[in-house]
Amino acid sequence: MSASVAVYRNIYTEDRFKQAYGSDDDTGGGLRLREKLAGRCRCSRRAFFHLLKERVPIFNWLPRYRLKKWILGDTVAGLTVGILHIPQGMAFALLTSVAPIFGLYTSFFPVVLYMFFGTGRHVSTGTFAVVSLMTGSVVEQLVPTPLEMNSSSSEAAEFEAQKIGVASAVALLSGIIMLCMFGLQLGFLSTYLSEPIVKAFTSAAAFHVTISQLQSMLGLRLPRHTGTFSLFKTLASVMENLPHTNMAELLISMVCLAVLVPVKEINMRYRQRLRTPIPVEILTVIIATGVAYASSLDSTYSIEIVGHIPAGFPKPRMPALHTFPDIAGDTVAITFVGYAVSVSLAMIYADKHGYSIHPNQELLAHGVSNTVSSFFTCFPSSATLATTNILESAGGHTQLSGLFTSLVVLVVLLLIGPLFYFLPKAVLACINVTSLRQMFLQFQDLPELWRISKIDFMVWVVTWLSVVVLNVDLGLAIGVVFSMMTVICRTQRAGCSVLGRASNTEIYRPLENHSKCYEVPGVKILTYNGPIYYGNRNFFREEMSRLLGLTPEKIRCREKARKALEKREREATVNTVERGIANTSFSSENEFFKSETSESDVQAVLIDCSSVIFVDVAGARLFTQMCTECQKVGVHVYLANCNESVLKILTSSGLMNYMNPQHIFVTVHDAVTYIQQQKEKPPENTTTVWV
């Protein structure tokens, strides 16, 4: 046995430590609360400007803008992203099932608004494929597209107005939800969409986007399927109609893919050497529009073109407010996806460049962006993967790059938009598919995820399969529920271990992993690595009983022995009173248990609560029950390393009625030292002489 370790300080129970180092009693808590509320409600010029800088961050970072150092990078990055927004905005509008011009509007207004309210310096907002696809499903459910319709008729114009009305209503409701979440400070809710969920969801949604674009790439005029198993329904419909493929549009698609894929690969591999990526999307759009116009492909080969794109600024228009009851459920999912992706991207680049992101302020920024832009015929927006990556790699430094991005889109809206009349929709479908490259590459993370955490790997796989097989909305819900179930299961089955002491140290570690640590004689030190609440109280009880050997039979046996002892003591008391001398055969209950137990038996149980993050009422009652059961078998219970909240709940639940308050210690070693000192005390002479 190793030598004991001397502690050159007093042994601290929680009460003694609080008396020595704790704060004074909070007698003026109510007064301080009133002072805090009064301070928050007090209005001053300084407080106003502080609030303004906090809620409108542009007033905070713009006065400190380093013009000579940052302006070139922001200009180049903003113009590059603006050029990319043009084809992607029109392409993602097709995913939303609205006219391409509305994609350009959505690439303008949210960018300007985020520049004022956002905290992400490298975030590029606008149209996002996954959000557009989810919005398009809502639009198609309420306003399904007929197969045959004259695009130039007034009926078609009215139909487009209905569609954008629904899409704008989704944007408005999404913005309102975000503003309400901001008011309630619910930015933390985005954490429920963990990284495996977000990556699996976006990767699976990429398959939905790709399958939905097959009909445009093949020149097929097919209805858009929504709801459960929509991916397989769309794929089956495409396979059935393959004989009706428009060969001209198929050829256009093949040529576009042959150009877009290699150039995008070059941009990715040589992004460190390229000052700006090659704007292959806008070049493809310009060339395809010119070829289609010169060859009259729309009339000669019946290819589907974009058609009329009105020039000018959009007029404010009220969204379809009457659709709110029908779109509420889907909009909640769209809101969470858009916000989670936006905050995740913002945090990734904030960590990379050494600044901080405020999740609640991001709620305000995206809430204002969606709310205001919805009145200008825009559909829901969010941060986007591709343009954010390009913005950062092109040298962007601040949100000012959004100004140059919006200027490029504005020029197209006011002057150049009508020139894209002859742009084939197959080109936009190819841009949609190739923009998903990063999402498909997320499969590369699976081997590393399997190596790091099998549970996170299962969350990824379940989310991906649910989204692909069922639907985007339902699959996301299943992924979140499954992820939360894994957390619940992990807290229910948290490990319970016996601690041993490392020789000549104050360090205690689980015996199962540290064979050279030894148990303190007569003391069973237990630790539980998780909360103790109603969901896992039975498992905690079973583990503790197993490690302590507190079987019901043993408790009953000891209880019977205790009652026999009490009976013998009563009889002995009567005899001694009659004879005038005390019987010292069994002077106390402790002496009885010492006679019944050997030195190797457990005489004290010490529970290390350092890993118990919280306890509820059911858990506190379980502690009380364990104390009474241990007392029945002559075992004292001690606690150590309790955090303030756990100790408060245990105290409030009445545990101290069954447990000595002086048995709660600051550290495990304090408790062990105290227990050993109690064992080493010489027994008191309990003989009593009656006079």
C-alpha atoms as one frame of an Amber mdcrd trajectory, in Angstrom:
protein
   0.000   0.000   0.000   1.398   3.401  -0.912   1.978   6.160   1.569  -0.794
   8.648   2.148  -0.663  12.127   0.696  -0.638  15.055   3.090  -3.012  17.916
   2.343  -1.486  21.186   3.544  -4.813  22.897   4.117  -8.019  22.357   6.021
 -10.478  19.717   4.897 -13.316  21.598   3.281 -16.928  20.646   3.324 -19.182
  22.721   1.073 -20.505  24.695   4.067 -17.046  25.424   5.440 -15.689  26.419
   2.016 -18.654  28.738   1.403 -18.103  30.385   4.779 -14.421  30.931   4.032
 -14.502  31.891   0.359 -18.132  32.372  -0.642 -19.930  35.654  -1.162 -22.061
  37.321   1.458 -25.729  36.479   1.684 -27.642  38.128  -1.134 -29.853  40.243
   1.076 -30.131  42.937  -1.529 -30.976  40.666  -4.431 -34.309  42.338  -5.042
 -32.695  45.751  -4.913 -29.987  44.771  -7.378 -32.613  43.327  -9.712 -34.490
  46.608  -9.641 -31.250  48.472 -10.318 -30.511  46.252 -13.320 -33.984  46.748
 -14.748 -33.751  50.485 -14.164 -30.361  50.569 -15.854 -31.728  48.786 -18.911
 -34.748  51.066 -19.133 -32.743  54.248 -18.610 -32.450  56.235 -21.839 -29.365
  58.246 -22.681 -27.526  59.379 -25.760 -24.708  56.946 -25.091 -27.122  54.040
 -24.615 -28.918  54.944 -27.846 -25.739  54.914 -29.924 -24.610  51.688 -28.273
 -27.933  50.040 -29.156 -27.751  51.430 -32.694 -24.268  50.002 -33.260 -25.338
  46.677 -31.778 -28.503  46.286 -33.855 -27.231  47.936 -37.067 -23.596  46.752
 -37.214 -22.708  48.845 -40.276 -22.493  51.876 -37.965 -19.910  49.970 -35.952
 -17.577  48.646 -38.640 -17.903  51.270 -41.393 -16.250  54.155 -39.434 -13.280
  51.840 -38.786 -13.046  50.684 -42.389  -9.443  50.518 -43.689  -9.954  52.034
 -47.105  -6.512  51.490 -48.628  -6.133  47.967 -47.266  -9.596  46.528 -47.871
 -11.300  48.380 -50.699  -9.598  46.478 -53.544 -10.387  43.057 -52.087 -14.002
  43.976 -51.347 -14.461  45.435 -54.832 -13.027  42.430 -56.689 -14.835  39.920
 -54.490 -18.142  41.801 -54.695 -18.036  42.133 -58.478 -17.087  38.452 -58.865
 -19.945  37.279 -56.674 -22.334  39.699 -58.393 -21.529  38.183 -61.785 -22.158
  34.724 -60.338 -25.466  35.841 -58.796 -26.970  36.571 -62.211 -27.052  33.037
 -63.652 -27.576  31.399 -60.265 -30.429  33.729 -59.370 -32.267  32.898 -62.590
 -31.456  29.197 -62.233 -32.650  28.934 -58.630 -35.833  30.785 -59.573 -36.689
  27.744 -61.693 -36.253  25.584 -58.577 -38.689  27.892 -56.804 -41.111  27.416
 -59.724 -41.261  31.154 -60.500 -40.001  33.309 -63.393 -36.212  33.948 -63.563
 -36.603  37.692 -62.985 -37.681  37.028 -59.396 -34.399  35.236 -58.791 -32.591
  38.452 -59.778 -34.723  40.436 -57.349 -33.865  37.939 -54.585 -30.185  38.364
 -55.467 -30.434  42.125 -54.893 -32.587  43.109 -51.901 -31.345  40.566 -49.294
 -27.725  41.406 -50.184 -28.250  45.111 -49.491 -30.170  44.503 -46.251 -27.678
  41.984 -44.887 -24.885  44.499 -45.470 -26.574  46.768 -42.891 -27.678  44.220
 -40.303 -25.405  41.157 -40.660 -22.332  40.336 -38.584 -20.706  37.909 -41.031
 -17.976  39.713 -42.953 -17.568  36.948 -45.530 -21.200  35.850 -45.886 -22.837
  36.111 -49.301 -26.629  36.055 -49.156 -29.151  35.525 -51.916 -30.707  32.493
 -53.560 -29.794  29.051 -52.193 -30.596  25.805 -53.994 -31.972  23.877 -50.984
 -34.167  26.741 -49.743 -35.368  27.384 -53.307 -36.250  23.713 -53.767 -38.214
  23.622 -50.508 -40.030  26.842 -51.430 -40.775  25.463 -54.893 -42.470  22.439
 -53.329 -44.769  24.747 -51.372 -45.542  26.797 -54.491 -46.350  23.696 -56.534
 -48.650  22.334 -53.837 -50.757  25.500 -53.799 -50.396  26.588 -57.445 -49.556
  23.529 -59.575 -48.183  24.275 -63.030 -50.372  23.095 -65.939 -48.533  21.270
 -68.715 -49.996  23.308 -71.560 -50.095  27.081 -71.285 -49.294  29.886 -73.701
 -46.472  31.833 -72.116 -47.583  35.071 -73.720 -51.211  34.915 -72.622 -52.724
  37.019 -69.837 -53.637  33.765 -68.112 -49.948  32.879 -67.842 -49.161  36.304
 -66.357 -51.882  35.856 -63.747 -50.559  32.385 -63.015 -47.025  33.734 -62.446
 -48.453  36.400 -60.148 -50.122  33.716 -58.043 -46.899  31.732 -57.819 -44.692
  34.625 -56.766 -47.429  35.681 -54.339 -47.120  32.328 -52.559 -43.298  32.392
 -52.683 -43.268  35.938 -51.279 -45.688  34.873 -48.545 -43.243  32.133 -47.553
 -40.455  34.747 -47.407 -42.599  37.106 -45.325 -43.677  34.432 -42.855 -40.099
  33.149 -42.624 -38.894  36.668 -41.846 -41.591  37.147 -39.206 -40.627  33.837
 -37.562 -36.979  34.919 -37.454 -37.873  38.315 -35.977 -39.982  36.619 -33.306
 -37.093  34.268 -32.542 -34.806  37.296 -32.283 -37.192  38.969 -29.854 -37.202
  35.821 -27.708 -33.401  35.429 -28.033 -33.752  31.968 -29.581 -30.626  32.008
 -31.695 -29.394  28.945 -29.816 -32.089  26.809 -31.497 -29.885  26.522 -34.563
 -27.647  24.235 -32.518 -30.289  21.502 -32.767 -29.290  21.227 -36.412 -25.892
  19.687 -35.761 -23.118  19.571 -38.333 -23.838  15.946 -39.383 -27.511  16.848
 -39.871 -26.775  19.965 -41.940 -24.219  18.202 -44.134 -26.365  15.109 -44.663
 -29.422  17.249 -45.345 -27.716  19.466 -47.938 -26.079  16.448 -49.592 -29.400
  14.607 -49.871 -31.195  17.766 -51.026 -28.618  18.003 -53.812 -30.016  14.732
 -55.184 -33.520  16.210 -55.154 -32.279  19.280 -57.024 -30.437  17.179 -59.602
 -33.389  14.879 -60.275 -35.780  17.828 -60.515 -33.572  19.413 -63.192 -33.397
  16.325 -65.397 -36.617  17.188 -67.211 -35.300  20.658 -68.143 -31.973  19.200
 -69.274 -33.768  16.623 -71.441 -36.428  18.975 -72.753 -39.329  17.084 -71.168
 -42.554  18.852 -70.169 -43.537  16.957 -67.028 -45.512  17.886 -63.893 -43.499
  18.560 -60.767 -43.988  15.966 -58.050 -44.149  16.982 -54.392 -44.626  15.209
 -51.099 -43.353  11.837 -49.895 -41.205   9.779 -52.323 -41.155  12.759 -54.727
 -37.608  11.960 -55.868 -38.569   8.463 -57.018 -41.802   9.694 -58.607 -39.887
  12.307 -60.590 -37.208   9.809 -61.613 -39.828   7.280 -62.722 -41.642   9.955
 -64.728 -38.413  10.965 -66.460 -37.544   7.356 -67.286 -41.005   6.759 -68.767
 -40.733   9.821 -71.008 -37.159   9.327 -72.192 -38.350   8.552 -75.747 -39.785
  12.087 -75.906 -36.438  13.739 -75.145 -35.748  16.935 -77.100 -32.397  16.143
 -78.706 -31.505  19.815 -79.132 -31.903  20.522 -75.427 -30.041  17.314 -74.579
 -27.149  18.476 -76.786 -27.178  21.928 -75.152 -27.077  20.301 -71.721 -24.186
  18.019 -72.637 -22.154  20.898 -74.040 -22.846  23.059 -70.991 -21.854  20.274
 -68.588 -18.720  19.601 -70.625 -17.737  23.244 -70.154 -18.974  23.949 -66.626
 -17.628  20.877 -64.817 -13.944  21.101 -65.943 -13.738  24.873 -65.448 -15.282
  24.616 -61.978 -12.735  21.929 -61.154  -9.961  24.269 -62.305 -11.380  27.063
 -60.153 -11.396  24.773 -57.141  -7.939  23.273 -57.570  -6.166  26.520 -58.423
  -8.158  28.940 -56.275  -4.986  29.942 -54.407  -3.308  31.018 -57.639  -6.311
  32.608 -59.337  -7.001  36.167 -58.217 -10.653  35.646 -59.140 -12.306  32.421
 -60.323 -13.161  32.097 -63.987 -16.783  33.370 -64.364 -17.769  30.342 -66.402
 -21.481  30.548 -65.513 -22.040  34.043 -66.870 -19.893  33.300 -69.932 -21.964
  30.196 -70.607 -25.186  32.200 -70.236 -23.981  34.907 -72.642 -22.737  32.448
 -75.274 -25.824  30.227 -75.032 -28.121  33.244 -75.339 -26.228  34.452 -78.421
 -26.294  31.046 -80.092 -29.997  30.548 -79.347 -30.820  33.997 -80.758 -28.713
  33.557 -83.892 -30.032  30.067 -84.631 -33.664  30.651 -83.567 -33.500  27.452
 -81.518 -36.816  28.151 -79.810 -38.816  28.122 -83.029 -36.696  25.639 -84.998
 -36.209  22.925 -82.342 -38.914  23.883 -79.813 -36.481  24.418 -76.971 -37.763
  26.150 -73.859 -36.302  29.628 -73.290 -36.475  32.084 -70.417 -38.675  34.539
 -72.270 -39.429  38.129 -71.356 -37.415  39.606 -68.498 -38.771  43.052 -67.603
 -36.280  45.871 -67.117 -36.533  48.233 -64.198 -37.045  48.209 -60.461 -39.821
  45.977 -59.091 -42.919  47.669 -57.724 -43.889  46.847 -54.133 -46.554  44.159
 -53.990 -48.375  42.538 -51.089 -47.627  38.788 -50.707 -50.489  36.284 -50.651
 -51.285  36.653 -46.951 -54.313  34.349 -47.181 -51.965  31.386 -47.737 -50.354
  31.675 -44.275 -52.374  28.810 -42.730 -51.423  26.504 -45.627 -47.707  27.348
 -45.695 -47.019  27.661 -41.953 -45.658  24.146 -41.386 -43.381  24.130 -44.436
 -42.185  27.668 -43.701 -40.948  26.654 -40.242 -38.727  23.998 -41.854 -37.518
  26.473 -44.507 -36.730  29.030 -41.793 -34.680  26.606 -39.728 -32.762  25.311
 -42.740 -31.977  28.782 -44.076 -30.940  30.115 -40.690 -28.876  27.052 -39.735
 -26.951  27.094 -43.025 -26.406  30.851 -42.772 -25.126  30.782 -39.188 -22.960
  27.714 -39.854 -21.271  29.393 -42.805 -20.840  32.649 -40.897 -19.212  30.849
 -37.958 -16.885  28.819 -40.185 -15.381  31.905 -41.791 -15.482  33.910 -38.552
 -13.339  31.248 -36.860 -11.003  31.203 -39.854 -10.447  34.979 -39.796 -10.599
  35.555 -36.041 -13.793  37.482 -35.363 -17.083  36.629 -33.670 -20.623  36.039
 -34.894 -23.748  36.901 -32.912 -26.440  34.272 -33.661 -29.301  36.442 -32.389
 -28.177  39.387 -34.523 -28.044  37.010 -37.494 -31.694  36.208 -36.783 -32.459
  39.921 -36.997 -30.432  40.336 -40.192 -32.048  37.456 -42.082 -35.457  38.240
 -40.591 -35.323  41.827 -41.864 -33.933  40.659 -45.224 -36.759  38.198 -45.835
 -39.498  40.439 -44.441 -38.613  43.562 -46.434 -37.673  41.763 -49.660 -40.960
  39.799 -49.634 -42.781  43.048 -50.492 -40.633  43.332 -53.632 -41.642  39.928
 -55.075 -38.702  37.990 -53.638 -38.710  34.407 -52.409 -36.827  33.206 -49.248
 -33.102  33.887 -49.157 -30.189  32.752 -47.033 -26.425  32.541 -47.110 -25.161
  30.404 -49.973 -22.322  27.889 -50.003 -20.800  28.557 -53.406 -20.881  32.373
 -53.423 -19.666  32.625 -49.813 -16.675  30.436 -50.662 -15.928  32.546 -53.736
 -16.341  35.791 -51.786 -13.761  34.707 -49.235 -11.307  33.224 -51.727 -11.531
  36.325 -53.955 -10.236  38.501 -51.131 -13.350  39.938 -49.487 -12.762  41.584
 -46.106 -16.046  43.140 -44.935 -19.761  43.362 -45.649 -19.016  46.260 -48.022
 -18.452  43.671 -50.763 -22.248  43.277 -50.765 -22.512  46.821 -52.124 -20.579
  45.918 -55.279 -22.490  42.636 -55.605 -25.817  44.467 -55.516 -24.566  47.079
 -58.032 -23.829  44.326 -60.579 -27.289  42.821 -60.109 -28.866  46.290 -60.271
 -27.230  47.012 -63.629 -28.638  43.741 -64.967 -32.095  44.554 -63.593 -32.191
  48.039 -65.061 -30.424  47.538 -68.407 -29.258  44.063 -69.379 -32.084  41.778
 -68.195 -34.190  41.824 -71.401 -31.162  40.622 -73.402 -31.501  37.179 -71.797
 -34.832  36.575 -73.542 -33.447  33.701 -75.661 -31.514  31.996 -72.856 -32.380
  28.238 -72.912 -33.711  26.931 -69.600 -31.557  23.839 -70.079 -28.504  26.057
 -69.469 -29.941  27.230 -66.149 -30.674  23.598 -65.201 -27.027  22.715 -65.854
 -25.902  25.656 -63.713 -28.158  24.373 -60.938 -26.672  20.888 -61.080 -23.033
  21.979 -61.253 -23.499  24.433 -58.366 -24.105  21.438 -56.091 -20.566  20.120
 -56.421 -19.611  20.940 -52.818 -22.712  19.204 -51.485 -21.974  15.985 -53.330
 -18.373  16.034 -52.084 -19.570  15.872 -48.486 -19.578  12.075 -48.844 -15.821
  12.335 -48.392 -16.372  13.192 -44.715 -17.990   9.845 -43.922 -14.820   7.744
 -43.286 -13.453  10.339 -40.870 -16.855  10.680 -39.192 -16.992   6.895 -38.704
 -13.534   6.976 -37.123 -14.380   9.850 -34.766 -17.957   9.033 -33.725 -20.114
   6.101 -34.752 -23.204   7.852 -33.398 -22.659  10.981 -35.511 -22.077   8.705
 -38.481 -25.466   7.084 -37.873 -27.097  10.521 -37.592 -25.588  11.438 -40.974
 -26.772   8.236 -42.646 -30.283   8.309 -41.155 -30.773  11.970 -42.122 -29.475
  11.397 -45.641 -31.637   8.333 -46.251 -34.719  10.035 -44.774 -34.337  13.098
 -46.992 -33.644  11.076 -50.139 -36.284   8.397 -49.621 -39.090  10.431 -48.071
 -38.918  14.167 -48.648 -36.863  17.212 -47.799 -39.083  18.506 -44.976 -39.991
  15.145 -43.455 -36.435  13.865 -43.784 -35.060  16.884 -41.947 -37.567  16.376
 -39.112 -36.603  12.698 -38.828 -32.913  13.622 -38.745 -33.431  16.138 -35.934
 -35.581  13.720 -33.901 -33.092  10.883 -34.384 -30.200  13.146 -33.355 -32.031
  14.200 -30.199 -32.865  10.558 -29.452 -29.163   9.697 -29.585 -28.517  12.446
 -27.038 -31.267  11.095 -24.775 -29.938   7.557 -25.106 -26.444   8.711 -24.257
 -27.642  10.482 -21.117 -29.756   7.461 -20.150 -26.843   5.077 -20.547 -24.078
   7.257 -19.166 -21.226   5.281 -17.668 -21.042   4.608 -13.945 -17.547   3.799
 -12.674 -15.660   2.959  -9.495 -12.805   5.368  -8.823  -9.441   4.403  -7.478
  -6.615   6.521  -6.169  -3.300   6.937  -7.957  -0.397   6.202  -5.596   0.961
   9.208  -3.676  -1.443  11.619  -5.359  -4.806  13.287  -4.872  -5.900  11.969
  -8.283  -8.807   9.542  -8.615  -9.533   7.737 -11.854 -11.832   4.842 -13.018
 -10.354   1.478 -12.086 -11.476  -0.086 -15.368  -9.077   2.133 -17.321  -6.304
   2.527 -14.736  -5.152  -0.798 -13.367  -2.453   0.754 -11.132  -4.960   2.829
  -9.195  -6.260   1.237  -6.005  -9.491   1.415  -4.025  -9.437   3.123  -0.652
 -10.161   0.393   1.956 -13.715   0.513   3.198 -14.701   3.333   0.842 -16.495
   2.847  -2.465 -15.975   5.936  -4.663 -18.483   6.122  -7.505 -18.863   8.570
 -10.359 -21.685   8.961 -12.878 -20.923  10.674 -16.183 -24.227  12.332 -16.932
 -27.275  14.105 -15.522 -29.614  12.306 -13.122 -33.212  12.919 -14.110 -36.505
  11.106 -14.564 -35.362   9.525 -17.837 -32.370   7.660 -16.422 -33.080   7.384
 -12.689 -33.810   3.641 -12.928 -30.573   2.975 -14.797 -28.634   5.051 -12.261
 -30.211   3.119  -9.399 -29.443  -0.242 -10.984 -25.808   0.697 -11.642 -25.284
   2.008  -8.119 -26.929  -1.036  -6.560 -24.799  -3.354  -8.691 -21.542  -1.646
  -7.795 -22.414  -1.418  -4.094 -23.971  -4.863  -3.851 -27.117  -3.395  -2.312
 -29.483  -6.185  -3.226 -32.994  -6.172  -1.726 -32.138  -9.412   0.127 -29.103
  -7.805   1.783 -31.111  -4.742   2.768 -33.863  -6.892   4.292 -31.301  -9.014
   6.146 -29.594  -5.948   7.602 -32.956  -4.386   8.449 -33.937  -7.543  10.369
 -30.599  -7.487  12.190 -31.095  -3.829  13.127 -34.524  -4.555  14.594 -33.090
  -7.504  16.553 -30.394  -5.178  17.875 -32.952  -2.618  19.004 -34.904  -5.333
  20.804 -31.784  -6.610  22.598 -30.824  -3.062  23.591 -34.290  -2.454  25.082
 -34.031  -5.691  27.060 -30.502  -4.820  28.132 -31.642  -1.384  29.260 -34.305
  -2.898  31.508 -31.807  -5.339  33.036 -29.186  -2.689  33.682 -31.662  -0.380
  35.352 -32.673  -3.204  37.674 -29.054  -4.194  38.462 -27.632  -0.667  38.472
 -24.935  -1.145  35.762 -25.040  -0.740  31.977 -24.613  -3.745  29.678 -21.850
  -2.918  27.236 -22.152  -5.956  24.978 -23.704  -3.859  22.223 -23.286  -0.281
  23.230 -24.320   1.171  19.882 -25.620   0.341  16.475 -22.268   1.144  14.904
 -20.559  -1.399  17.106 -23.022  -4.005  15.920 -22.311  -3.338  12.264 -18.574
  -3.321  12.897 -18.921  -6.762  14.392 -20.917  -7.938  11.392 -18.650  -6.520
   8.685 -15.020  -7.116   7.897 -12.419  -4.484   7.076 -12.788  -5.160   3.356
 -16.535  -4.477   3.370 -17.881  -1.118   2.251 -18.433   1.169   5.220 -18.782
   4.453   3.293 -20.021   5.412  -0.159 -18.600   8.542  -1.776 -20.366   9.821
  -4.917 -18.284  12.080  -7.142 -20.798  14.504  -8.712 -18.306  16.374 -10.895
 -19.874  14.958 -14.092 -23.480  15.357 -12.924 -24.476  18.542 -14.749 -28.015
  18.679 -13.394 -30.488  16.814 -11.194 -34.263  17.058 -11.331 -36.823  16.311
  -8.599 -36.935  12.602  -9.479 -33.142  12.389  -9.281 -33.082  14.205  -5.944
 -35.663  11.783  -4.520 -33.519   8.903  -5.735 -30.569  10.315  -3.760 -32.767
  10.413  -0.659 -33.889   6.818  -1.217 -30.288   5.650  -1.657 -29.274   7.401
   1.566 -31.961   5.623   3.575 -31.085   2.239   2.036 -27.391   2.708   2.765
 -28.154   3.719   6.328 -30.125   0.487   6.770 -26.973  -1.518   6.046 -24.729
   0.745   8.145 -23.074   2.559   5.234 -22.585   6.331   5.353 -23.081   8.364
   2.173 -20.805  11.269   1.185 -20.923  13.649  -1.774 -18.133  15.589  -3.480
 -17.677  18.027  -6.371 -21.328  19.077  -6.519 -21.960  22.148  -8.665 -24.142
  24.915  -7.295 -27.325  23.991  -9.141 -27.119  20.304  -8.206 -26.411  21.136
  -4.560 -29.302  23.608  -4.458 -31.799  21.072  -5.818 -30.586  18.336  -3.466
 -30.834  20.676  -0.503 -34.244  22.025  -1.476 -35.630  18.508  -1.964 -34.990
  17.651   1.700 -31.950  15.401   1.289 -30.336  16.988   4.354 -33.073  15.461
   6.499 -31.587  12.045   5.725 -27.936  12.976   5.310 -25.411  14.836   7.430
 -24.740  18.265   5.811 -21.116  17.894   6.911 -20.767  14.916   4.566 -20.740
  17.083   1.419 -17.170  17.959   0.421 -15.470  20.225  -2.070 -13.239  17.507
  -3.556 -13.047  13.729  -3.522  -9.761  13.790  -1.635 -11.223  15.989   1.110
 -13.940  13.404   1.633 -11.520  10.459   1.597  -9.195  12.158   4.083 -12.131
  12.907   6.383 -13.385   9.303   6.219  -9.925   7.917   6.993  -9.526  10.286
   9.927 -12.863   9.107  11.344 -11.762   5.470  11.036  -8.427   6.181  12.778
 -10.021   7.884  15.800  -9.669   5.759  18.970 -12.989   4.295  20.125 -14.586
   6.131  22.953 -15.173   4.334  26.295 -18.896   3.740  26.279 -19.167   2.010
  29.710 -21.651   3.778  31.919 -21.950   3.260  35.654 -25.385   3.865  37.130
 -25.313   5.330  40.584
